[in-house]
Amino acid sequence: MIRSVVRGFGAALPKRVMTNKEMETKVDTSDEWIVQRTGIHQRYIAGEGETTASLGESAARAALARADLTPDDLDLIIVATSTPDNTFPATAVNIQNRLGMRHGAAFDMQAVCSGFVYAVATADAYIRGGLAKRALVIGAETFSRILDWSDRTTCVLFGDGAGAIILEAQEGSGTNADRGVLTAQLRSDGIHGDKLYVDGGPSTTGTVGHLRMEGREVFKHAVGMITDVIEAAFKATGTTADDVDWLVPHQANRRIIDGSAKKLGIPLDKVVVTVDVHGNTSAASIPLALDTAAADGRIKKGDLVMLEAMGGGFTWGSVLIRW
């Protein structure tokens, strides 16, 4: 059978770092409060000339270089983002043009913080269905542009950045020993839409709006939803928590990450954590964490890697990959 194998990975971050100490000068908060409740020490904030598309392009070029490929080798670009450069055209088409790619297809995926998981699942379906041989999957965000910087409950949480992987069609045996995507589990439930949302849009207010969140409600649902899709991945593949080499979660909150790992029986030393330095970068958080752990040698060829995320909507999902 055809498997979608990770051929390359890359990441990009804005130049500016905003520490919790700087955050103390903007809103009534403290470094101690932020760290205790979220595990975040700093985040990156996009500056003038840095956009979702420019960060996504940089991450894409890094992934192409690591894979020893060019844009001509790609068939498909999917960009997971909730902060596109424009309402349209899609940020993916913008990046396609920036890369000088004049063929194939490119489109955006909107599932908020679960966007990268949804995008990987979609690219995998294209590849397994024979519609693409190589897909560039990007998670890119500039959430700083939709934050209410007077709301201390949300502005301390989020940051900007981009990460990318390249998936390539390769033949596998159909067993869990195959490299590539082994299973993807996606969920959503719109009843929770008012718990994490942006209070604007082209069809309603005609404005971009700002992010609004009921933090306690999101936290209350997060661990259970994450556990649900990870256990579904185990059931689909006949694997267990003991088989997982690395858990790469959405980097929203250290307490959610630790709580999910504990509930699943995955040791914390097998969990990739970057929320302390990146903050919550929404759809960019998983590929940024993947890049960090793969670049420093923790994630190695043949490792079993579990990706999971939950985001506004609510959406949630998991992808199990043999690296």
C-alpha positions as CSV (number, residue, x, y, z in Angstrom):
1,M,0.0,0.0,0.0
2,I,1.0,3.6,-0.4
3,R,2.2,5.5,2.7
4,S,2.8,9.2,3.2
5,V,6.4,9.4,4.5
6,V,8.0,12.4,6.0
7,R,10.7,13.5,3.7
8,G,11.7,16.8,5.2
9,F,10.8,19.4,7.9
10,G,11.5,23.0,8.6
11,A,10.4,26.0,10.7
12,A,10.5,29.8,10.9
13,L,10.1,32.2,13.8
14,P,9.7,36.0,13.8
15,K,12.8,38.0,14.9
16,R,11.2,39.6,18.0
17,V,11.0,37.7,21.3
18,M,8.5,39.0,23.9
19,T,9.3,37.7,27.4
20,N,6.8,37.5,30.3
21,K,8.7,40.4,31.9
22,E,7.8,42.6,28.9
23,M,4.3,41.3,29.1
24,E,4.1,42.7,32.6
25,T,4.5,46.2,31.2
26,K,1.5,45.7,28.8
27,V,-1.2,44.2,31.1
28,D,-1.8,43.5,34.7
29,T,0.0,40.1,35.0
30,S,3.2,38.6,36.2
31,D,5.8,36.2,35.1
32,E,5.0,33.9,38.0
33,W,1.3,33.9,37.2
34,I,1.9,33.1,33.5
35,V,4.4,30.3,34.2
36,Q,2.4,28.7,36.9
37,R,-0.8,28.5,34.8
38,T,0.6,27.9,31.4
39,G,4.3,27.0,31.4
40,I,5.0,29.9,29.0
41,H,8.1,32.0,29.5
42,Q,8.3,33.8,26.2
43,R,6.7,33.9,22.7
44,Y,7.7,35.3,19.3
45,I,5.8,38.3,17.8
46,A,5.7,39.1,14.1
47,G,7.0,42.5,13.2
48,E,6.7,44.8,10.2
49,G,7.0,42.8,7.0
50,E,6.6,39.4,8.7
51,T,3.3,37.8,7.8
52,T,1.7,34.3,7.9
53,A,2.8,33.8,4.2
54,S,6.4,35.0,4.7
55,L,6.9,32.8,7.8
56,G,5.2,29.9,5.9
57,E,7.5,30.4,2.9
58,S,10.6,30.4,5.1
59,A,9.5,27.2,6.8
60,A,8.7,25.6,3.4
61,R,12.1,26.5,2.1
62,A,13.8,25.0,5.1
63,A,11.8,21.8,4.6
64,L,12.6,21.6,0.9
65,A,16.4,22.1,1.6
66,R,16.4,19.4,4.3
67,A,14.6,17.0,1.9
68,D,16.9,18.0,-1.0
69,L,13.9,18.9,-3.1
70,T,12.7,21.9,-5.1
71,P,9.2,23.4,-5.6
72,D,9.1,21.6,-8.9
73,D,9.1,18.3,-7.0
74,L,5.8,19.2,-5.2
75,D,2.2,18.4,-6.3
76,L,0.3,20.0,-3.5
77,I,0.5,22.7,-0.8
78,I,-1.8,22.8,2.2
79,V,-1.5,25.6,4.7
80,A,-3.2,25.3,8.1
81,T,-3.9,28.8,9.4
82,S,-6.5,30.9,11.1
83,T,-4.6,34.1,10.4
84,P,-4.3,34.3,6.6
85,D,-2.6,37.2,4.9
86,N,-5.9,38.0,3.1
87,T,-9.5,36.8,3.2
88,F,-8.6,35.5,-0.3
89,P,-6.6,34.3,-2.2
90,A,-5.5,31.5,0.1
91,T,-2.2,31.9,1.9
92,A,-1.2,28.6,0.3
93,V,-1.6,30.1,-3.1
94,N,0.5,33.1,-1.9
95,I,3.2,30.7,-0.7
96,Q,3.0,28.7,-3.9
97,N,3.7,31.9,-5.9
98,R,6.5,32.9,-3.5
99,L,8.2,29.6,-4.1
100,G,7.9,30.0,-7.9
101,M,5.7,26.9,-8.2
102,R,3.5,27.1,-11.3
103,H,1.8,23.7,-11.2
104,G,-0.2,21.5,-8.8
105,A,-2.7,22.8,-6.3
106,A,-2.7,24.9,-3.1
107,F,-5.3,25.6,-0.6
108,D,-5.8,26.6,3.1
109,M,-7.1,24.4,5.9
110,Q,-9.1,26.1,8.7
111,A,-9.4,24.0,11.9
112,V,-7.7,26.5,14.3
113,C,-5.2,24.8,16.6
114,S,-6.1,21.4,15.1
115,G,-5.3,22.7,11.6
116,F,-2.0,21.0,11.1
117,V,-3.4,17.6,12.2
118,Y,-6.3,18.1,9.7
119,A,-3.9,19.2,7.0
120,V,-1.7,16.2,7.5
121,A,-4.7,13.9,7.3
122,T,-5.9,15.6,4.1
123,A,-2.5,15.4,2.5
124,D,-2.3,11.7,3.4
125,A,-5.7,11.1,1.8
126,Y,-4.5,12.9,-1.4
127,I,-1.3,10.8,-1.5
128,R,-3.0,7.5,-0.7
129,G,-5.7,8.3,-3.3
130,G,-3.0,8.8,-6.0
131,L,-3.8,12.5,-6.4
132,A,-0.4,13.7,-5.3
133,K,3.1,12.2,-4.9
134,R,4.6,14.9,-2.7
135,A,2.7,17.4,-0.5
136,L,4.0,20.4,1.4
137,V,2.1,20.7,4.7
138,I,2.5,24.0,6.5
139,G,1.2,25.3,9.8
140,A,1.6,29.1,10.0
141,E,0.1,31.8,12.2
142,T,0.4,35.4,13.3
143,F,-2.1,35.2,16.2
144,S,-0.6,38.4,17.6
145,R,-2.6,40.3,14.9
146,I,-6.0,39.1,16.3
147,L,-5.3,39.4,20.0
148,D,-6.9,42.0,22.3
149,W,-3.8,43.3,23.9
150,S,-5.8,44.6,26.9
151,D,-7.2,41.2,27.7
152,R,-4.7,39.6,30.1
153,T,-6.4,36.2,30.0
154,T,-5.6,35.7,26.3
155,C,-2.8,38.0,25.1
156,V,-0.2,36.3,27.3
157,L,-0.9,32.9,25.7
158,F,-0.3,33.2,22.0
159,G,2.7,33.7,19.7
160,D,3.6,33.6,16.0
161,G,5.6,31.2,13.8
162,A,5.5,28.5,11.1
163,G,6.5,24.9,10.6
164,A,6.4,22.6,7.7
165,I,6.8,19.0,6.6
166,I,7.0,17.3,3.2
167,L,5.1,14.1,2.8
168,E,6.1,11.7,0.0
169,A,4.3,8.7,-1.5
170,Q,6.3,5.5,-0.8
171,E,5.3,1.9,-0.9
172,G,4.7,0.1,2.4
173,S,3.8,-3.4,3.5
174,G,0.6,-2.3,5.2
175,T,1.9,-3.0,8.7
176,N,2.8,-0.7,11.6
177,A,6.4,-1.2,10.7
178,D,5.9,1.0,7.7
179,R,7.3,4.5,7.7
180,G,4.7,7.3,7.2
181,V,1.2,8.1,8.4
182,L,-0.4,5.0,10.0
183,T,-3.7,6.5,11.0
184,A,-5.5,9.9,11.4
185,Q,-8.4,10.5,13.7
186,L,-10.4,13.7,13.3
187,R,-13.3,15.1,15.4
188,S,-15.4,18.3,15.8
189,D,-18.4,19.5,17.7
190,G,-19.8,23.0,16.9
191,I,-21.8,23.2,20.1
192,H,-18.6,24.5,21.7
193,G,-18.1,27.3,19.2
194,D,-18.7,30.1,21.8
195,K,-15.9,28.9,24.1
196,L,-13.0,29.8,21.8
197,Y,-13.7,32.1,18.8
198,V,-12.9,35.3,17.0
199,D,-15.6,38.0,17.4
200,G,-15.5,39.2,13.8
201,G,-15.5,38.1,10.2
202,P,-16.3,39.3,6.6
203,S,-19.9,38.0,6.7
204,T,-20.8,39.3,10.2
205,T,-19.0,42.4,11.4
206,G,-16.9,43.1,8.3
207,T,-13.9,43.3,10.6
208,V,-11.1,40.9,11.5
209,G,-12.2,40.8,15.2
210,H,-10.3,39.6,18.3
211,L,-9.8,36.2,19.9
212,R,-12.1,35.4,22.8
213,M,-11.8,32.4,25.0
214,E,-13.4,30.8,28.1
215,G,-10.2,29.4,29.4
216,R,-11.7,27.2,32.1
217,E,-14.2,25.6,29.7
218,V,-11.5,24.9,27.1
219,F,-9.3,23.3,29.8
220,K,-12.3,21.3,31.1
221,H,-12.8,19.6,27.7
222,A,-9.2,19.4,26.5
223,V,-7.8,16.3,28.2
224,G,-10.8,14.1,27.5
225,M,-11.0,15.1,23.9
226,I,-7.2,14.6,23.4
227,T,-7.4,11.2,25.1
228,D,-10.3,10.2,22.9
229,V,-8.5,10.6,19.6
230,I,-5.2,9.1,20.8
231,E,-7.0,6.0,22.1
232,A,-8.8,5.8,18.7
233,A,-5.4,5.9,17.0
234,F,-4.2,3.0,19.2
235,K,-7.3,1.0,18.4
236,A,-7.0,1.6,14.7
237,T,-3.4,0.4,14.6
238,G,-3.3,-2.1,17.4
239,T,-0.6,-0.1,19.2
240,T,-0.4,1.1,22.8
241,A,1.1,4.0,24.7
242,D,4.2,1.7,25.3
243,D,4.8,1.7,21.6
244,V,5.0,5.5,21.3
245,D,8.5,6.9,21.1
246,W,7.4,10.6,21.1
247,L,4.2,12.4,21.8
248,V,4.1,15.8,20.0
249,P,1.1,17.7,21.3
250,H,-0.4,21.0,20.4
251,Q,1.5,23.5,22.6
252,A,-1.4,25.3,24.3
253,N,-0.8,24.9,28.0
254,R,1.8,22.8,30.0
255,R,-0.9,21.6,32.4
256,I,-3.0,20.2,29.5
257,I,0.1,18.5,28.0
258,D,1.1,17.0,31.3
259,G,-2.5,15.9,32.2
260,S,-3.0,14.2,28.8
261,A,0.3,12.4,29.0
262,K,-0.4,11.2,32.5
263,K,-3.9,10.0,31.6
264,L,-2.6,8.0,28.6
265,G,0.4,6.6,30.6
266,I,3.0,8.2,28.4
267,P,6.1,9.3,30.4
268,L,6.8,13.0,30.4
269,D,10.4,12.3,29.1
270,K,8.7,11.1,25.8
271,V,6.7,14.3,25.4
272,V,8.1,17.1,23.2
273,V,7.4,20.5,24.9
274,T,8.1,23.8,23.3
275,V,5.2,25.9,24.8
276,D,7.7,27.5,27.2
277,V,9.6,29.2,24.4
278,H,7.0,29.5,21.6
279,G,3.7,30.0,23.5
280,N,0.5,28.8,21.8
281,T,1.1,29.2,18.0
282,S,-2.1,27.5,17.1
283,A,-1.7,25.5,13.8
284,A,2.0,26.2,13.8
285,S,2.7,24.6,17.2
286,I,3.0,21.0,16.2
287,P,5.2,21.5,13.2
288,L,7.4,23.9,15.2
289,A,7.7,21.2,18.0
290,L,8.4,18.5,15.4
291,D,11.2,20.7,13.8
292,T,12.7,21.3,17.3
293,A,12.8,17.6,18.3
294,A,13.8,16.2,14.9
295,A,16.6,18.8,14.4
296,D,18.1,18.2,17.8
297,G,18.1,14.4,17.2
298,R,15.4,13.3,19.6
299,I,13.0,12.2,16.9
300,K,14.9,9.7,14.7
301,K,14.0,7.6,11.6
302,G,11.8,4.7,12.6
303,D,10.4,6.4,15.7
304,L,6.7,6.1,16.3
305,V,5.4,9.7,16.8
306,M,1.9,10.7,18.0
307,L,0.6,14.1,17.0
308,E,-2.5,15.5,18.8
309,A,-4.3,18.8,19.0
310,M,-7.5,20.5,20.1
311,G,-8.8,23.9,18.9
312,G,-11.6,26.3,18.5
313,G,-14.8,24.9,17.1
314,F,-14.2,22.6,19.0
315,T,-12.0,20.6,16.6
316,W,-9.6,17.8,17.8
317,G,-7.6,15.1,16.2
318,S,-4.5,12.8,16.2
319,V,-2.1,11.5,13.6
320,L,0.2,8.5,14.3
321,I,3.4,8.6,12.1
322,R,6.3,6.3,11.8
323,W,9.1,8.8,11.3
